[in-house]
């Protein structure tokens, strides 16, 4: 294998198709691994202090591995050392080492070795919210020279595995929740021209983003200042993202409407036999008829009927997921430190200590208080 470091969008674009194919075949079944996702992030969401590059692994002329890197300076004992991470924030997650299927134990250590050689002054490298199915979880089990690995549990994510039939699945729901769904349907039926619209493949275009942003901005997210439409950066990011996902025919829009009024919406991505629901929104004025729940019920029924979906992945862990009898998978944050005194003493040891403290309920409040004090939050 040989490694190539790419730091321009023109050079990166040349490998877009091969990169997307690797992501589509990965066991994660997450769109965040794709060129479509990473390129949209790098174009729109970096801070002024951050730079990026990608390490590409080739076997002859074939792309077999990708590692996208965000670089930020980090001051340690008066020295500025590079702190690296894969792209992540509140709108991105689980960007991971990406390898050709079946070659993870070879490609992932090669990408890490290439990273260490490219960043001789590296302080640390972090990956955010990797699912337990990520090959990275096991790829470094036998790689201990030159690096220290630390991982921390980062909560769960909910998913629904489609088994048996839709009728049998509905019977598994609690009697109380089933009654509430029936009541909501009766209320919805009193509204004019109710319909559910599913747009996929060539019908799911960037135009759906305007509808989604409009309904998202009609409720609590706008009051909290977190709606997409309130941030020009996020509008640009999601516009780039959905355009690329639409071009790949991975994008889906799901809408519940009464007349021309959309009262619930979902942004989804179809990855093989997995449907990933990225974002949801509903019209709070219509909450009396539970439009979000009714849209999700229709989505589940459609998935059963289509016969080409095995799992609906909601990514996050929300209390209402329990109503739908969703299962959960664990996610982990992952840190890699070079075996150097500064990274080991101030990085790896400190990280392990903080993880240990957070696991002890009696010490956790003191840790949060100390962390706030060190950040200058206390007066």
Secondary structure, DSSP 4 states (H G I P E B T S, - for coil): -EEEEE-SHHHHHTTHHHHHHHHHHSTT--GGGSHHHHHHHHHHS--TT-EEEEEEEEETTEEEEEEEEEEEEEEETTEEEEEEE-S-BTTB-----EE-TT-HHHHHHHHHHHHHHH-TT--EEEEEEEETT-THHHHTTT--TTEEEEEEEEEEEEEEE--S-HHHHHHHS-HHHHHHHHHHHHHHHTSTTEEEEEEEGGG--THHHHHHHHHHTTSHHHHHT--GGG-HHHHHHHHHHHHHHHHTT-EEEEEEEETTEEEEEEEEEEETTEEEEEEEEE-GGGGGG-HHHHHHHHHHHHHHHHS--SEEE--S--GGGGGGT-EEEEEEEEEEEESSHHIIIIIIHHHHHHHHHHT-HHHHHHHHHHHHHHTT---
